[in-house]
Amino acid sequence: MSSRVVITASHLPKFAYGALSEDEKRTLVDYLMAARAHVLIDQWCLADHFLACVQHHPEIPKGLAAAIEATSLTT
């Protein structure tokens, strides 16, 4: 099996984790934690990768890093 990836200019708005509101940050983490159950995401550990990035972000809301750590599948 092979695949080809072509990067094109995106029409989607750009956003950054730090620019999200605290509620949006928590919602994103909730979605990522729930996504772990998807077979493709679980197989490649995509949700865990993004959760690790969020966990170490300097603008993470209080207590959210501990919540991520408590539910980590790698510990």
ROMIMI-937214 format. One record per residue (C-alpha): x, y, z; residue in three letters. Coordinates in steps of 0.02 Angstrom, whole numbers, padded with zeros to 5 digits, always signed. Layout:
BEGIN
XYZALA...
***
This chain:
BEGIN
+00000+00000+00000MET+00062+00174-00038SER-00007+00347-00017SER+00031+00518-00083ARG+00009+00677+00017VAL-00009+00846-00064VAL-00004+01000+00045ILE-00111+01143-00018THR-00161+01310+00053ALA-00302+01287+00177SER-00462+01386+00177HIS-00490+01337+00359LEU-00462+01469+00492PRO-00298+01456+00586LYS-00306+01440+00775PHE-00187+01399+00914ALA-00217+01310+01079TYR-00161+01463+01177GLY-00290+01572+01091ALA-00436+01462+01147LEU-00544+01506+01297SER-00525+01398+01453GLU-00690+01310+01414ASP-00633+01276+01235GLU-00468+01205+01299LYS-00561+01088+01417ARG-00681+01036+01279THR-00537+00997+01162LEU-00456+00887+01295VAL-00624+00800+01325ASP-00640+00763+01138TYR-00461+00698+01129LEU-00488+00584+01279MET-00649+00516+01202ALA-00562+00493+01034ALA-00442+00368+01111ARG-00577+00236+01091ALA-00577+00250+00900HIS-00482+00104+00825VAL-00379+00207+00702LEU-00336+00344+00825ILE-00293+00216+00960ASP-00184+00116+00840GLN-00074+00265+00798TRP-00088+00351+00969CYS-00141+00514+00888LEU-00249+00572+01033ALA-00111+00531+01157ASP+00013+00632+01055HIS-00098+00786+01054PHE-00142+00764+01237LEU+00044+00760+01280ALA+00067+00922+01182CYS-00078+01003+01274VAL-00016+00938+01441GLN+00149+01031+01419HIS+00076+01190+01344HIS+00116+01343+01450PRO-00064+01406+01442GLU-00151+01248+01503ILE-00291+01282+01629PRO-00258+01234+01810LYS-00294+01053+01847GLY-00307+01001+01664LEU-00130+00932+01656ALA-00166+00824+01809ALA-00329+00763+01729ALA-00235+00713+01572ILE-00102+00625+01676GLU-00235+00533+01776ALA-00313+00460+01619THR-00151+00428+01525SER-00148+00260+01438LEU+00042+00254+01435THR+00068+00251+01624THR
***
